[in-house]
């Protein structure tokens, strides 16, 4: 069936409300039987380019399952010297078929292609709903009026800035995009649960490195003009700081992120202990609570995937270590857990062998080892087993 539909290619798909081009080397460019038999995908056939209101309307009525197909080539007859599998001679194996049967075979082949394609929705048959079109026009008019007003009347306390937002598609070397926006000083001051970090427009890549950490911690990142930054630097708000000052480590947020990164490294070195933390509950309650506290702190301040924060955290770590800026209470717990892991090295090795059918057995071994090494807090003994 791949050959039957070989003249047709997926040219566009919808993702996150955006219609994106499917390039020639992208996965999903070709049509296969498994795709057509998948009820989770909707296919649309088009001939002319999809533009303007038609494109916007289609995006509004389609979901992320939608694929847009176009006939991009036509098979030629071919001959015995054809070797690209793009001719009827090769696909229908005409070398084994009498020549007077070729036309009939080609017509049947085309009929099958048309049969499969007939189940697609034809874009040309989609009519734009008039109510939708009226709403779009009124929205555009209102937006135009708002833009004119905003350009002429800037309110007192407003900041003209570019706010960091997620990109709608992958962009090499960038974590986010900066979109023109307005922030209000009074609103920032009142919203004490949201931290704000800013820089001048030319230094947007500094903020870009922080984007995923910021997104995880309810931090807003934005850039401003050199003129705006002078006024912001004169403000004394606990939840508003320039990038350079933030990287000096003067805020509680900085200390929490730096500590979370040290915990992340500890978890990477002892992943079995942290991944099986619940197994420690009956083995040593104090140790369990400490490990649980570290794991929770790491989850609170760092995103799940390492590549989203590695570069920025390495810079934060240098400043934090050189100036002893770790979060004091959690850092004390970190050092206690590290001390235990180094002294009782067997915990990581033994806990890595735990599976469902030997859990109690391994727990008993760990308890006995802890008793031998005089680790306080052990509550599981041989008498209980």
C-alpha positions in Angstrom: 0.0 0.0 0.0 3.0 2.3 0.4 3.5 2.1 -3.3 -0.2 2.7 -4.0 -0.1 6.0 -2.1 3.5 6.8 -3.1 2.3 9.8 -5.2 0.9 11.4 -2.1 2.8 13.0 0.7 2.0 14.5 4.1 2.9 18.1 3.6 1.5 19.7 6.8 0.5 18.7 10.2 -1.2 20.5 13.2 0.6 20.6 16.5 -0.2 22.9 19.4 -2.7 24.8 17.3 0.0 25.5 14.7 0.1 24.2 11.1 3.7 23.2 10.4 5.3 21.9 7.2 6.4 18.3 7.2 9.7 18.3 5.3 11.0 15.6 3.0 13.3 14.0 5.6 10.8 14.2 8.4 9.2 11.2 10.0 5.6 10.9 8.9 6.2 12.3 5.4 5.0 9.0 3.7 1.6 7.4 3.9 1.3 3.8 5.2 -1.5 1.3 5.7 -1.0 1.6 9.5 -1.6 5.3 9.3 -4.8 5.0 7.3 -6.0 2.3 9.7 -5.3 4.6 12.7 -8.5 6.1 14.1 -6.4 8.6 16.0 -5.5 10.5 12.9 -7.6 12.7 10.6 -6.4 13.1 6.9 -7.2 16.1 4.6 -6.5 16.3 0.9 -5.7 19.6 -0.8 -4.6 20.7 -4.2 -3.9 24.5 -3.9 -1.9 26.2 -1.1 -3.8 26.7 2.1 -3.6 30.4 3.0 -5.1 33.3 4.9 -8.5 32.9 6.5 -8.9 29.4 5.2 -5.7 28.2 6.9 -6.7 29.9 10.2 -10.2 28.4 10.0 -8.9 24.9 9.4 -6.5 25.3 12.4 -9.5 26.2 14.6 -11.6 23.2 13.6 -8.8 20.6 13.5 -6.9 19.0 16.4 -3.3 17.6 16.7 -4.2 14.4 14.9 -4.7 16.2 11.6 -2.5 15.6 8.6 -2.7 17.4 5.3 -1.9 15.4 2.2 -1.1 16.5 -1.4 -0.3 14.6 -4.6 3.3 15.6 -5.2 4.3 13.3 -8.1 2.9 10.9 -10.7 4.2 7.5 -11.7 5.6 7.1 -15.2 5.3 3.9 -17.2 9.0 3.0 -17.0 10.8 0.1 -18.6 13.2 -2.8 -17.8 16.0 -0.4 -17.0 14.0 1.4 -14.3 15.5 0.9 -10.8 14.0 3.6 -8.5 10.7 1.8 -7.7 8.8 4.9 -9.0 7.4 3.5 -12.2 4.5 1.2 -13.0 6.9 -1.2 -14.7 8.6 -1.9 -11.4 5.7 -1.6 -9.0 3.3 -3.8 -10.9 6.1 -6.1 -12.1 5.3 -5.7 -15.8 8.2 -8.0 -16.7 6.0 -10.9 -15.7 2.8 -9.5 -17.3 1.8 -9.5 -21.0 1.9 -6.1 -22.5 -1.7 -6.1 -23.5 -2.6 -6.4 -19.8 -0.6 -3.3 -18.6 -3.3 -0.7 -19.2 -5.8 -2.7 -17.2 -3.3 -3.2 -14.3 -2.5 0.5 -14.2 -6.2 1.5 -14.1 -6.9 -0.9 -11.3 -3.8 0.5 -9.4 -5.1 4.1 -9.8 -8.6 3.0 -8.7 -7.2 1.6 -5.5 -5.3 4.8 -4.8 -8.4 6.8 -5.4 -10.4 4.5 -3.1 -8.1 5.1 -0.2 -7.9 8.8 -0.8 -11.7 9.1 -1.1 -11.9 8.6 2.7 -9.9 11.9 3.2 -11.7 15.2 3.8 -11.2 17.5 0.8 -10.0 20.9 1.9 -11.5 22.6 -1.1 -14.9 21.4 0.1 -14.5 23.1 3.5 -16.5 26.4 3.6 -15.5 29.1 6.1 -18.3 29.6 8.7 -19.6 33.1 8.4 -20.0 33.6 12.2 -16.3 32.5 12.7 -15.3 35.0 10.0 -17.2 37.8 11.6 -15.6 37.1 15.0 -12.1 37.1 13.4 -12.8 40.5 11.7 -14.1 42.0 15.0 -11.1 40.7 16.9 -8.6 42.1 14.4 -10.4 45.5 14.5 -10.3 45.5 18.3 -6.6 44.5 18.3 -5.8 47.3 15.9 -7.5 49.9 18.1 -5.8 48.5 21.2 -2.4 48.7 19.5 -3.0 52.3 18.6 -4.0 53.2 22.1 -1.0 51.3 23.6 1.4 53.1 21.4 0.1 56.5 22.3 -0.9 56.2 26.0 1.6 54.3 28.2 0.2 54.1 31.7 2.3 55.2 34.7 4.1 52.2 36.2 4.0 50.2 33.0 7.1 48.5 31.6 7.5 48.0 27.9 9.3 44.6 27.7 9.7 41.4 25.8 8.5 38.4 27.9 10.0 34.9 27.6 7.5 32.3 26.3 7.8 28.7 25.0 8.7 28.3 21.3 6.0 26.6 19.2 8.6 24.6 17.4 12.2 23.4 17.9 14.8 26.1 17.4 18.4 25.0 17.6 20.3 26.7 20.5 17.2 28.4 22.0 14.9 27.5 24.8 12.3 30.2 24.4 11.2 33.3 22.4 10.7 36.9 23.6 7.4 38.4 22.8 6.6 42.2 23.1 4.5 42.7 26.2 3.7 45.1 29.1 4.2 44.5 32.9 3.0 46.8 35.7 5.2 47.6 38.7 2.3 47.7 41.1 1.1 44.3 39.9 4.7 42.8 40.3 4.9 44.2 43.8 1.5 42.7 44.8 2.2 39.3 43.2 4.9 38.3 45.8 4.7 34.6 44.8 6.1 35.3 41.3 9.8 36.0 40.9 10.9 38.3 38.1 14.4 38.4 36.4 15.2 41.0 33.7 18.0 42.0 31.4 18.6 44.4 28.5 17.4 43.2 25.1 20.9 42.5 23.8 21.5 40.0 26.7 18.4 37.9 26.0 20.5 34.7 25.7 21.4 34.9 29.3 17.8 34.6 30.2 17.3 32.0 27.6 19.5 29.6 29.6 17.3 30.0 32.6 14.0 29.5 30.9 13.1 26.0 31.9 14.2 26.6 35.5 12.2 29.8 35.5 9.1 28.0 34.1 9.4 25.3 36.8 9.7 27.9 39.6 7.0 30.5 38.6 9.7 32.9 37.5 9.0 35.5 34.8 11.9 36.4 32.5 11.8 39.6 30.4 14.1 42.0 28.6 13.9 45.8 28.5 15.6 48.7 26.7 18.6 50.4 28.3 16.4 53.3 29.2 13.9 51.1 31.0 16.5 49.2 32.9 17.8 52.3 34.7 14.4 52.8 36.4 14.1 49.1 37.3 17.5 49.1 38.9 16.4 51.9 41.2 13.5 49.8 42.5 13.8 47.8 45.7 11.4 44.9 45.3 12.2 41.4 46.7 10.7 39.6 43.7 12.3 41.8 41.0 16.0 41.5 40.2 18.3 42.0 37.2 20.1 38.9 35.8 23.6 40.0 36.9 22.4 40.6 40.5 20.5 37.3 40.6 23.6 35.4 39.5 25.5 36.9 42.4 23.3 34.8 44.7 21.7 37.5 46.8 18.2 35.8 46.7 16.6 32.8 48.4 15.5 31.5 45.0 19.1 31.4 43.9 20.2 29.4 47.0 17.3 26.9 46.6 18.2 26.3 42.9 21.9 25.9 43.7 21.1 23.4 46.5 18.7 21.5 44.3 21.4 21.1 41.7 23.8 19.7 44.2 21.1 17.2 45.3 20.5 16.4 41.6 24.2 15.4 41.3 24.0 13.3 44.5 20.8 11.6 43.2 22.6 10.8 39.9 25.5 9.1 41.8 23.1 7.2 44.0 20.0 6.8 41.9 19.0 3.4 43.3 18.8 4.8 46.8 16.7 7.7 45.8 14.5 5.8 43.4 13.7 3.2 46.1 13.4 5.8 48.9 10.1 4.1 50.2 12.1 0.9 50.9 14.1 2.9 53.5 11.0 3.6 55.6 11.2 0.4 57.6 15.0 0.2 57.5 15.9 3.6 59.0 13.2 6.3 59.6 15.7 9.1 60.1 17.6 8.3 57.0 14.4 7.9 55.1 13.1 11.3 56.1 16.4 12.9 55.1 16.5 11.3 51.7 12.8 12.1 51.1 13.5 15.8 52.0 16.3 16.0 49.5 14.3 14.4 46.7 11.4 16.7 47.4 13.6 19.8 47.3 15.2 18.8 44.0 11.7 18.2 42.5 10.5 21.6 43.7 13.2 23.7 42.1 14.5 21.8 39.0 12.7 20.4 36.0 12.7 16.7 35.4 15.0 16.6 32.4 18.7 17.4 32.9 19.3 19.1 29.5 16.8 21.7 30.4 18.9 23.2 33.2 22.5 21.9 33.0 24.3 24.9 31.6 22.6 27.5 33.8 23.0 25.3 36.9 26.7 24.9 36.3 27.1 28.7 36.4 24.9 28.9 39.5 26.9 26.2 41.2 30.2 28.0 40.8 28.9 31.2 42.5 27.1 29.3 45.3 30.2 27.1 46.2 32.6 30.0 46.1 30.4 32.1 48.4 28.7 29.4 50.6 25.3 30.3 49.3 23.5 27.0 49.7 20.1 26.8 51.5 21.4 26.2 55.0 18.8 23.7 56.4 18.6 21.6 53.3 22.4 21.8 52.7 22.9 20.3 56.2 20.6 17.4 55.4 22.5 17.0 52.1 25.8 16.7 53.9 24.4 14.2 56.4 23.0 12.0 53.7 26.3 12.2 51.7 28.2 11.2 54.8 26.0 8.2 55.4 26.2 7.1 51.7 30.0 7.4 51.8 30.3 5.4 55.0 27.6 2.9 54.3 28.5 2.3 50.7 26.7 -1.0 50.7 23.3 0.6 50.8 23.4 1.7 47.2 24.7 -1.7 46.0 22.1 -3.8 48.0 19.1 -1.6 47.3 19.8 -1.9 43.6 19.1 -5.6 43.8 15.6 -5.2 45.3 12.8 -6.7 43.2 9.3 -7.6 44.3 10.1 -11.2 45.4 13.2 -10.5 47.5 12.4 -7.1 49.0 12.1 -8.3 52.6 15.3 -10.3 52.3 17.4 -7.4 51.1 15.9 -5.1 53.7 16.9 -7.5 56.4 20.5 -7.6 55.0 20.7 -3.8 55.0 19.3 -3.6 58.5 21.9 -6.1 59.8 24.7 -4.2 58.0 23.5 -0.9 59.6 23.5 -2.5 63.0 27.0 -3.8 62.5 28.1 -0.3 61.5 26.2 1.3 64.4 23.9 3.5 62.3 21.3 5.0 64.6 17.6 4.8 63.9 17.3 1.2 62.9 13.9 -0.2 63.8 13.8 -3.5 61.9 15.5 -6.3 63.8 16.0 -10.1 63.4 13.3 -10.6 66.0 10.7 -9.1 63.6 11.7 -11.5 60.8 
